[in-house]
């Protein structure tokens, strides 16, 4: 069972702290209607900034949910609580807090003893669901937890007091990304998980900075695995395995504002590097790129499934209302706004008893195929000295190998560029369709309000549609720029391929080997050209679909116009007395020519025709 959805994004704007109020800090963040966030540009400080003279004094962003000064329980009920049922049903889910330093991420995720955060409340809700199913006697559950931090691009286990070593991140085709060697605690009650989280958070790396007294210097990840088995083993064929990941990210920071130096400065550089990689992944996923740079950071490798894979994800963007943090808050809202476009596909994790056996069988078969392929390659290499008898063996072999490597790199790069270009073209077509819909909605907004008085014609307001249209136009510009860059790189790649073809006779002297390499190169070039033809066919197909839609729309307009003319004709027959025989012929002549008829002066019925047409 698979469900496709997009990442849900919520924004939480914390209130001004007592220290900020005492220092006359202005609040520039407003939350409207539970969805709209308005960020005011601090006018006094920006008056002399000539680089931003022409920019708007306020920014508007629409999200799935937006919160101002609310307690963590309200935030949890609206964001993370709906994910708990999915976890108990065998789905993967992730909640992560994003924002700059001092924006309230740790308070949102971990909280305080007086006001527990999302991590505490999520675990409590999981055990509440487990107990409810246990009372009904339906299924058996087992809950295990792990707590790890990413500090200076290294993983440290927070669940084990004696462990201080560095752990490795590995990828499994079934489980996804996981930290090897991490301590998993089998929890029997909520209190056990609370103790684990409390002690682990005390061991977490935090240091004071000029921006935040208890600044988190690492990313903290709490994972809760839930295994669900039927109480009667004969009634079910497998085990449902759900995983909930809750992540408290470290905040981005600027050295000039935090006044860090030495080790703190290096920590900040590592934090910013991982958050930059996260932002690049968000941009790539939101734009529909075929390549997403997950491997630029260990944080993004860990979040690979959460961002674009088998997972239901909620992003909580934490914003500071201080006018001193305007740039950081604006960047946070921009990244959160892009994350809304990311789509994920979550499926139930059902492990059957024979699944592991079948996996091992497939692995053994793949290994045997690989061994046979390697043996065939060794046999081919043993025949190479006979082919190279015409010259120095080592030199000819080295030249041919280098040429083959260059050719392979060229063709692989061409294939990748062509596929990326196809993805960008598809994205442009989709964005343009959505832009036309938004323009149509805005142009006919007043007409819709007239036809539907007293109620809104759509759940979204006119400002929301205008904001969506501006965002779509920005995405179209970015995709056009990306398409231009890809086309230039593709042209350079083709030029390089032609140069390699010219160099073949100089770099490979043996005629037999050269003919063999030319044949391989031709086959691979034909494959790339087939991909290019598929690209052009896809573009023409999309253009034909657009024209079919336009033709259908014009036919509908023609039908409505003819109906209007027929109605006017009937009204004229009812209102104008007398013999209208000549008038009927005129109207028929008018209809046959699509509503266009030259009226000349001097005819007695010209005025009546004008009246009928009007």
C-alpha positions as CSV (number, residue, x, y, z in Angstrom):
1,X,0.0,0.0,0.0
2,X,1.6,3.3,-1.2
3,X,0.5,6.9,-0.5
4,X,1.8,9.9,-2.4
5,X,1.7,13.3,-0.8
6,X,3.9,16.3,-0.3
7,X,5.8,17.5,2.7
8,X,3.6,19.4,5.1
9,X,5.2,22.6,6.3
10,X,4.3,24.5,9.5
11,X,5.8,27.7,10.8
12,X,6.1,28.6,14.4
13,X,7.0,32.2,15.3
14,X,8.1,32.5,18.9
15,X,7.3,35.6,21.0
16,X,10.0,38.2,21.9
17,X,12.0,37.2,25.0
18,X,12.2,39.3,28.0
19,X,15.8,40.2,27.2
20,X,14.8,41.3,23.7
21,X,11.9,43.5,25.0
22,X,14.3,45.1,27.5
23,X,16.6,46.0,24.6
24,X,13.8,47.6,22.5
25,X,13.9,44.9,19.9
26,X,11.1,45.2,17.3
27,X,8.8,42.4,16.3
28,X,8.6,42.0,12.5
29,X,6.8,38.7,12.1
30,X,3.0,38.4,11.9
31,X,0.8,35.3,11.6
32,X,-2.6,35.7,9.9
33,X,-5.5,33.2,9.5
34,X,-3.4,30.3,10.7
35,X,-1.6,30.0,7.3
36,X,-0.2,33.3,6.2
37,X,3.1,34.7,7.6
38,X,4.0,38.3,7.0
39,X,7.6,39.4,7.5
40,X,8.0,43.2,7.8
41,X,11.2,44.8,6.6
42,X,12.7,46.9,9.4
43,X,12.4,50.2,7.5
44,X,14.7,52.4,9.7
45,X,17.6,50.1,9.4
46,X,17.1,49.5,5.7
47,X,16.6,53.1,4.6
48,X,20.3,53.6,3.7
49,X,20.7,50.1,2.2
50,X,21.0,51.1,-1.5
51,X,21.1,47.4,-2.6
52,X,17.5,47.0,-1.4
53,X,16.0,50.3,-2.3
54,X,13.5,48.9,-4.7
55,X,12.5,45.8,-2.7
56,X,9.1,45.5,-1.0
57,X,8.8,46.4,2.7
58,X,7.0,43.2,3.6
59,X,7.1,39.6,2.5
60,X,4.2,37.2,2.5
61,X,4.3,33.4,2.6
62,X,1.5,30.9,2.8
63,X,2.1,27.5,4.5
64,X,0.0,24.5,5.5
65,X,-0.1,25.9,9.0
66,X,1.3,28.9,10.8
67,X,1.5,29.5,14.6
68,X,2.3,32.5,16.7
69,X,2.4,32.5,20.5
70,X,0.9,29.0,21.1
71,X,1.8,26.2,23.5
72,X,3.7,23.1,22.3
73,X,0.6,20.9,22.9
74,X,-1.4,22.9,20.3
75,X,1.6,22.6,17.9
76,X,1.9,18.9,18.4
77,X,-1.8,18.3,17.9
78,X,-1.7,20.0,14.5
79,X,1.5,18.7,13.1
80,X,3.0,15.5,14.6
81,X,0.0,13.8,16.2
82,X,-1.6,12.8,12.8
83,X,1.7,10.9,12.0
84,X,1.4,8.6,15.0
85,X,-1.4,6.5,13.6
86,X,0.6,6.0,10.4
87,X,3.6,4.8,12.4
88,X,1.5,2.3,14.2
89,X,0.2,1.1,10.8
90,X,3.8,0.4,9.5
91,X,4.7,3.7,7.8
92,X,7.8,5.8,8.2
93,X,7.3,9.4,9.5
94,X,9.7,12.3,10.2
95,X,9.3,15.5,12.1
96,X,12.2,18.0,12.0
97,X,12.7,21.5,13.2
98,X,14.5,24.0,10.9
99,X,15.6,27.6,11.5
100,X,18.3,29.9,12.6
101,X,20.1,29.9,16.0
102,X,17.9,31.1,18.8
103,X,14.6,30.6,16.8
104,X,13.3,28.0,19.3
105,X,13.9,24.7,17.6
106,X,15.1,22.8,20.7
107,X,12.2,24.2,22.7
108,X,9.8,23.0,20.0
109,X,11.3,19.5,19.7
110,X,12.5,18.8,23.3
111,X,10.8,21.5,25.4
112,X,11.1,21.8,29.2
113,X,9.9,19.8,32.2
114,X,7.0,22.2,32.5
115,X,6.1,22.2,28.8
116,X,7.4,19.0,27.1
117,X,8.2,19.2,23.4
118,X,7.2,17.2,20.4
119,X,9.6,14.4,21.1
120,X,8.1,13.7,24.6
121,X,4.5,14.1,23.4
122,X,5.0,11.8,20.3
123,X,6.5,9.0,22.4
124,X,3.6,9.4,24.9
125,X,1.1,9.2,22.0
126,X,2.8,6.1,20.6
127,X,2.5,4.2,23.9
128,X,-1.0,5.3,24.3
129,X,-1.8,3.7,20.9
130,X,0.1,0.6,21.8
131,X,-1.8,0.2,25.1
132,X,-5.2,0.8,23.4
133,X,-4.4,-2.1,20.9
134,X,-3.1,-4.3,23.7
135,X,-6.4,-3.9,25.6
136,X,-8.4,-5.0,22.6
137,X,-6.1,-8.0,22.2
138,X,-5.6,-7.5,18.5
139,X,-1.8,-7.2,18.0
140,X,1.5,-7.4,19.8
141,X,3.9,-4.4,19.7
142,X,7.5,-3.9,20.5
143,X,9.0,-0.4,20.8
144,X,12.8,0.4,20.5
145,X,14.5,3.8,20.6
146,X,17.8,5.3,19.6
147,X,19.3,8.8,20.2
148,X,22.2,10.1,18.2
149,X,23.8,13.4,17.4
150,X,25.6,14.7,14.3
151,X,28.5,16.7,15.6
152,X,31.2,18.1,13.3
153,X,29.9,15.7,10.5
154,X,30.4,12.7,12.8
155,X,27.8,10.5,14.6
156,X,27.9,10.1,18.4
157,X,25.6,7.8,20.4
158,X,23.7,9.7,23.1
159,X,21.9,6.6,24.4
160,X,25.1,5.0,25.8
161,X,27.0,6.8,28.6
162,X,30.3,4.9,28.0
163,X,30.4,5.3,24.2
164,X,32.5,8.1,22.8
165,X,33.5,6.6,19.5
166,X,32.4,7.7,16.0
167,X,29.8,5.7,14.2
168,X,29.3,5.1,10.5
169,X,26.3,5.8,8.4
170,X,25.3,3.0,6.0
171,X,22.5,2.3,3.6
172,X,20.3,-0.7,3.4
173,X,18.0,-1.4,0.5
174,X,15.2,-2.4,2.9
175,X,15.7,-0.2,5.9
176,X,17.2,2.8,4.2
177,X,19.9,4.9,5.8
178,X,20.9,3.8,9.3
179,X,23.7,4.4,11.8
180,X,25.7,1.2,12.3
181,X,26.5,0.2,15.9
182,X,24.0,2.5,17.5
183,X,22.4,1.5,20.8
184,X,18.8,0.6,20.6
185,X,16.8,0.5,23.9
186,X,13.8,-1.8,24.1
187,X,11.3,0.4,25.9
188,X,8.4,-0.9,27.9
189,X,7.0,2.4,29.1
190,X,6.9,6.0,28.4
191,X,9.1,6.8,31.3
192,X,12.0,4.7,29.9
193,X,12.0,6.8,26.7
194,X,11.7,10.0,28.7
195,X,14.8,9.1,30.8
196,X,16.7,8.2,27.6
197,X,15.8,11.5,26.1
198,X,16.6,13.5,29.2
199,X,20.0,11.9,29.8
200,X,20.9,12.0,26.1
201,X,20.0,15.6,25.9
202,X,22.3,16.4,28.8
203,X,25.2,14.7,27.0
204,X,24.4,16.6,23.8
205,X,27.0,19.2,22.8
206,X,25.8,22.8,23.6
207,X,27.9,25.9,24.1
208,X,27.0,29.6,24.8
209,X,27.3,32.1,22.0
210,X,26.5,35.8,21.6
211,X,23.2,34.9,19.9
212,X,22.1,32.0,22.2
213,X,23.2,31.1,25.7
214,X,22.4,27.4,25.2
215,X,23.2,27.1,21.5
216,X,23.0,23.5,20.2
217,X,26.3,22.6,18.4
218,X,24.9,19.4,16.9
219,X,21.9,17.9,15.1
220,X,20.0,15.5,17.5
221,X,18.0,12.6,16.0
222,X,15.6,10.5,18.1
223,X,14.3,7.4,16.3
224,X,11.4,5.2,17.6
225,X,10.8,1.9,15.8
226,X,7.5,0.1,16.3
227,X,7.1,-3.5,15.3
228,X,3.5,-4.8,15.1
229,X,2.7,-8.5,15.0
230,X,-0.7,-10.2,15.2
231,X,-1.4,-11.9,18.5
232,X,-2.4,-15.0,16.5
233,X,0.6,-15.8,14.2
234,X,-1.5,-17.9,11.8
235,X,-3.7,-15.0,11.0
236,X,-1.1,-12.7,9.4
237,X,1.7,-13.3,6.9
238,X,4.2,-10.7,8.2
239,X,5.2,-7.9,10.6
240,X,4.5,-4.2,10.2
241,X,7.5,-2.1,11.0
242,X,7.0,1.7,11.4
243,X,9.7,4.3,12.3
244,X,9.3,7.8,13.6
245,X,12.3,10.1,13.3
246,X,12.3,13.4,15.3
247,X,15.2,15.7,14.5
248,X,16.3,18.9,16.2
249,X,18.6,20.6,13.8
250,X,21.3,23.0,14.9
251,X,20.7,26.6,13.8
252,X,22.5,28.4,11.1
253,X,24.7,31.2,12.4
254,X,27.0,34.0,11.3
255,X,30.4,34.4,12.9
256,X,30.0,38.2,13.0
257,X,26.9,37.9,15.1
258,X,27.8,34.9,17.3
259,X,31.3,36.3,17.8
260,X,32.7,32.8,17.8
261,X,36.3,31.9,17.5
262,X,38.5,28.8,17.7
263,X,36.6,25.6,18.2
264,X,33.2,27.3,18.2
265,X,34.0,28.9,14.8
266,X,34.9,25.5,13.4
267,X,31.7,24.0,14.8
268,X,29.7,26.8,13.2
269,X,31.3,26.2,9.8
270,X,30.4,22.5,10.0
271,X,26.8,23.3,11.0
272,X,26.5,25.8,8.1
273,X,28.0,23.3,5.7
274,X,25.4,20.6,6.6
275,X,22.5,23.1,6.5
276,X,23.7,24.4,3.1
277,X,23.7,20.9,1.8
278,X,20.1,20.5,3.2
279,X,19.1,23.7,1.5
280,X,20.6,22.5,-1.8
281,X,18.7,19.2,-1.5
282,X,15.4,21.1,-0.8
283,X,16.0,23.3,-3.9
284,X,16.8,20.3,-6.1
285,X,13.7,18.3,-4.9
286,X,11.4,21.3,-5.2
287,X,12.5,22.0,-8.8
288,X,12.1,18.4,-9.8
289,X,15.8,17.9,-10.7
290,X,16.9,14.4,-11.5
291,X,20.0,14.7,-9.3
292,X,19.8,15.5,-5.6
293,X,23.1,16.0,-3.8
294,X,22.3,13.9,-0.7
295,X,25.9,12.8,-0.3
296,X,27.2,16.3,0.3
297,X,26.6,15.9,4.0
298,X,26.0,13.1,6.5
299,X,22.9,15.0,7.7
300,X,21.3,14.9,4.2
301,X,22.3,11.2,3.8
302,X,20.4,10.5,7.0
303,X,17.4,12.6,5.8
304,X,17.3,11.0,2.4
305,X,14.2,9.0,2.9
306,X,12.6,11.8,4.9
307,X,13.0,14.4,2.2
308,X,12.2,12.4,-1.0
309,X,11.7,8.8,-0.2
310,X,9.5,6.3,1.7
311,X,8.3,8.6,4.5
312,X,5.6,11.0,5.6
313,X,7.3,14.2,6.6
314,X,6.4,17.4,8.5
315,X,8.8,20.3,8.5
316,X,8.4,22.8,11.4
317,X,10.2,26.1,10.4
318,X,11.0,28.1,13.5
319,X,11.2,31.9,13.0
320,X,12.5,34.7,15.3
321,X,10.4,37.9,15.4
322,X,13.4,40.0,16.2
323,X,14.3,42.7,13.6
324,X,18.0,41.9,14.2
325,X,17.4,38.4,12.7
326,X,15.5,39.6,9.6
327,X,17.8,38.0,7.0
328,X,18.0,34.7,8.8
329,X,14.2,34.6,9.3
330,X,13.6,35.5,5.6
331,X,16.0,32.7,4.5
332,X,14.2,30.2,6.7
333,X,10.8,31.2,5.3
334,X,12.1,30.9,1.7
335,X,13.5,27.4,2.3
336,X,10.2,26.4,4.0
337,X,8.2,27.8,1.1
338,X,10.3,25.7,-1.4
339,X,9.9,22.6,0.7
340,X,6.1,22.7,0.1
341,X,6.7,21.5,-3.5
342,X,8.6,18.3,-2.4
343,X,6.6,15.1,-3.0
344,X,7.2,11.8,-1.1
345,X,5.8,8.3,-1.5
346,X,5.2,6.5,1.7
347,X,4.4,2.7,1.7
348,X,3.7,0.2,4.4
349,X,6.8,-1.7,5.6
350,X,5.5,-5.3,5.7
351,X,8.2,-7.9,6.3
352,X,7.1,-11.5,5.5
353,X,8.8,-14.6,7.0
354,X,10.1,-15.6,3.6
355,X,11.3,-12.2,2.6
356,X,14.8,-12.5,4.0
357,X,15.3,-15.9,2.3
358,X,14.3,-14.5,-1.0
359,X,16.6,-11.5,-0.6
360,X,19.5,-13.9,0.1
361,X,18.6,-15.9,-3.0
362,X,18.6,-12.8,-5.2
363,X,21.9,-11.7,-3.7
364,X,23.6,-15.1,-4.4
365,X,22.2,-15.1,-8.0
366,X,23.6,-11.5,-8.5
367,X,27.0,-12.5,-7.2
368,X,27.2,-15.5,-9.4
369,X,26.3,-13.4,-12.5
370,X,29.0,-10.9,-11.4
371,X,31.6,-13.7,-11.1
372,X,30.7,-15.0,-14.6
373,X,31.0,-11.5,-16.1
374,X,34.4,-11.0,-14.4
375,X,35.6,-14.3,-15.7
376,X,34.6,-13.3,-19.2
377,X,36.5,-10.0,-18.9
378,X,39.6,-11.8,-17.7
379,X,39.4,-14.0,-20.8
380,X,39.2,-11.0,-23.0
381,X,42.1,-9.3,-21.3
382,X,44.2,-12.5,-21.8
383,X,43.6,-12.1,-25.6
384,X,44.7,-8.4,-25.7
385,X,48.5,-9.1,-26.2
386,X,47.6,-10.9,-29.5
387,X,45.7,-7.9,-30.7
388,X,48.4,-5.4,-29.7
389,X,51.2,-7.3,-31.6
390,X,51.5,-4.4,-34.0
391,X,53.3,-2.0,-31.5
392,X,54.5,-1.5,-28.0
393,X,52.0,-3.3,-25.8
394,X,52.1,-1.1,-22.8
395,X,51.9,2.2,-24.7
396,X,49.1,1.0,-27.0
397,X,47.2,-0.5,-24.1
398,X,47.5,2.7,-22.0
399,X,46.4,4.9,-24.9
400,X,43.4,2.8,-25.7
401,X,42.3,2.5,-22.1
402,X,42.6,6.3,-21.6
403,X,40.5,6.9,-24.7
404,X,37.9,4.5,-23.6
405,X,37.7,6.2,-20.2
406,X,37.3,9.6,-21.8
407,X,34.7,8.4,-24.1
408,X,32.7,6.7,-21.3
409,X,32.8,9.8,-19.2
410,X,31.6,11.9,-22.2
411,X,28.7,9.6,-23.0
412,X,27.7,9.2,-19.3
413,X,27.7,13.0,-18.9
414,X,25.7,13.4,-22.1
415,X,23.1,10.9,-21.0
416,X,22.8,12.6,-17.6
417,X,22.5,16.0,-19.1
418,X,19.8,14.8,-21.6
419,X,17.7,13.2,-18.8
420,X,18.0,16.4,-16.7
421,X,16.9,18.4,-19.7
422,X,13.9,16.2,-20.2
423,X,12.9,16.6,-16.5
424,X,13.3,20.4,-16.7
425,X,11.1,20.5,-19.8
426,X,8.4,18.4,-18.1
427,X,8.6,20.7,-15.0
428,X,8.2,23.8,-17.3
429,X,5.1,22.4,-18.9
430,X,3.5,21.7,-15.5
431,X,4.4,25.1,-14.2
432,X,2.9,26.8,-17.2
433,X,-0.3,24.9,-16.9
434,X,-0.5,26.0,-13.2
435,X,0.3,29.6,-14.2
436,X,-2.5,29.6,-16.7
437,X,-4.9,28.3,-14.1
438,X,-3.8,31.0,-11.6
439,X,-4.2,33.7,-14.2
440,X,-7.6,32.5,-15.2
441,X,-8.7,32.5,-11.5
442,X,-7.4,36.0,-11.0
443,X,-8.8,37.5,-14.2
444,X,-12.3,36.1,-13.5
445,X,-12.2,36.6,-9.8
446,X,-14.8,39.4,-9.8
447,X,-17.2,37.4,-12.0
448,X,-16.9,34.5,-9.7
449,X,-17.7,36.7,-6.7
450,X,-20.8,38.0,-8.6
451,X,-22.1,34.6,-9.5
452,X,-21.5,33.3,-6.0
453,X,-22.4,36.2,-3.7
454,X,-22.1,35.7,0.1
455,X,-19.5,32.9,-0.2
456,X,-15.9,32.6,-1.4
457,X,-15.6,30.8,-4.8
458,X,-12.5,29.1,-3.7
459,X,-10.9,28.2,-0.4
460,X,-7.9,30.4,-1.3
461,X,-8.1,34.2,-1.3
462,X,-7.2,36.5,-4.2
463,X,-3.9,37.4,-2.4
464,X,-3.1,33.7,-2.1
465,X,-3.6,33.2,-5.9
466,X,-1.5,36.3,-6.6
467,X,1.3,35.0,-4.3
468,X,1.0,31.5,-5.9
469,X,1.3,33.1,-9.4
470,X,4.4,35.1,-8.4
471,X,6.0,31.9,-7.0
472,X,5.1,30.0,-10.1
473,X,6.7,32.7,-12.3
474,X,9.8,32.6,-10.2
475,X,10.0,28.8,-10.6
476,X,9.5,29.1,-14.4
477,X,12.4,31.7,-14.6
478,X,14.6,29.3,-12.6
479,X,13.7,26.4,-14.8
480,X,14.3,28.4,-17.9
481,X,17.8,29.4,-16.6
482,X,18.5,25.8,-15.7
483,X,17.4,24.6,-19.2
484,X,19.7,27.2,-20.8
485,X,22.6,26.1,-18.7
486,X,21.9,22.4,-19.4
487,X,21.6,23.1,-23.2
488,X,25.0,24.9,-23.2
489,X,26.7,22.1,-21.2
490,X,25.1,19.5,-23.6
491,X,26.5,21.4,-26.6
492,X,29.9,21.5,-25.1
493,X,29.7,17.8,-24.4
494,X,28.8,17.0,-28.0
495,X,31.8,19.1,-29.2
496,X,34.0,17.2,-26.8
497,X,32.7,13.9,-28.2
498,X,33.5,14.9,-31.7
499,X,37.0,15.8,-30.7
500,X,37.4,12.4,-29.1
501,X,36.3,10.8,-32.3
502,X,38.9,12.7,-34.2
503,X,41.6,11.6,-31.7
504,X,40.8,7.9,-32.1
505,X,43.2,7.3,-35.0
506,X,46.1,9.0,-33.2
507,X,45.6,7.5,-29.7
508,X,44.8,3.9,-30.8
509,X,47.3,2.7,-33.5
510,X,46.2,-0.9,-33.8
511,X,43.7,-1.2,-36.6
512,X,41.7,-4.1,-35.3
513,X,41.4,-2.6,-31.8
514,X,40.5,0.8,-33.3
515,X,37.7,-0.8,-35.4
516,X,36.4,-2.6,-32.3
517,X,36.4,0.7,-30.3
518,X,34.7,2.6,-33.1
519,X,31.9,0.0,-33.1
520,X,31.4,0.3,-29.4
521,X,31.4,4.1,-29.6
522,X,28.9,4.1,-32.4
523,X,26.5,1.8,-30.4
524,X,26.7,4.1,-27.4
525,X,26.2,7.2,-29.5
526,X,23.1,5.7,-31.1
527,X,21.7,5.0,-27.6
528,X,22.3,8.7,-26.6
529,X,20.7,9.8,-29.9
530,X,17.7,7.6,-29.2
531,X,17.3,9.4,-25.8
532,X,17.4,12.8,-27.6
533,X,14.7,11.7,-30.0
534,X,12.6,10.6,-27.1
535,X,13.1,14.1,-25.6
536,X,12.0,15.8,-28.8
537,X,9.0,13.5,-29.2
538,X,8.0,14.3,-25.6
539,X,8.1,18.0,-26.3
540,X,6.0,17.7,-29.5
541,X,3.5,15.5,-27.7
542,X,3.1,18.0,-24.9
543,X,2.7,20.8,-27.5
544,X,0.0,18.8,-29.3
545,X,-1.9,18.2,-26.0
546,X,-1.8,21.9,-25.3
547,X,-3.2,22.7,-28.8
548,X,-5.9,20.1,-28.3
549,X,-6.9,21.8,-25.1
550,X,-7.0,25.2,-26.8
551,X,-9.2,23.7,-29.6
552,X,-11.6,22.3,-27.1
553,X,-11.8,25.6,-25.3
554,X,-12.5,27.5,-28.6
555,X,-15.2,25.0,-29.5
556,X,-16.8,25.5,-26.2
557,X,-16.7,29.3,-26.7
558,X,-18.3,28.9,-30.2
559,X,-21.1,26.8,-28.7
560,X,-21.8,29.4,-26.0
561,X,-21.8,32.2,-28.6
562,X,-24.2,30.4,-31.0
563,X,-26.5,29.7,-28.0
564,X,-26.4,33.4,-27.1
565,X,-27.3,34.4,-30.7
566,X,-30.2,31.9,-30.8
567,X,-31.5,33.3,-27.5
568,X,-31.3,36.9,-28.9
569,X,-33.2,35.8,-32.0
570,X,-36.0,34.3,-30.0
571,X,-36.3,37.5,-27.9
572,X,-36.4,39.5,-31.1
573,X,-39.2,37.4,-32.5
574,X,-41.2,37.9,-29.3
575,X,-40.7,41.7,-29.0
576,X,-40.8,43.0,-32.7
577,X,-44.2,42.6,-34.4
578,X,-44.9,42.3,-38.0
579,X,-43.5,40.4,-40.9
580,X,-39.8,39.4,-40.2
581,X,-39.3,37.2,-43.2
582,X,-36.5,39.4,-44.6
583,X,-35.1,39.8,-41.0
584,X,-35.0,35.9,-40.6
585,X,-32.9,35.6,-43.7
586,X,-30.6,38.3,-42.5
587,X,-30.1,36.6,-39.1
588,X,-29.5,33.3,-40.8
589,X,-26.9,34.9,-43.0
590,X,-25.4,36.4,-39.9
591,X,-25.2,33.1,-38.1
592,X,-23.7,31.2,-41.1
593,X,-20.8,33.7,-41.1
594,X,-20.0,33.3,-37.4
595,X,-21.6,36.5,-36.3
596,X,-19.9,38.9,-38.7
597,X,-22.1,40.9,-41.2
598,X,-21.3,44.1,-43.0
599,X,-24.2,46.6,-42.4
600,X,-24.6,49.4,-45.0
601,X,-26.5,52.6,-44.8
602,X,-29.7,52.9,-46.8
603,X,-31.4,49.7,-45.9
604,X,-34.6,49.9,-43.9
605,X,-33.8,46.9,-41.7
606,X,-30.2,47.8,-40.9
607,X,-31.2,49.4,-37.6
608,X,-33.2,46.4,-36.6
609,X,-30.3,44.1,-37.2
610,X,-28.1,46.3,-35.1
611,X,-30.7,46.1,-32.3
612,X,-30.9,42.3,-32.6
613,X,-27.1,41.9,-32.5
614,X,-26.8,44.2,-29.5
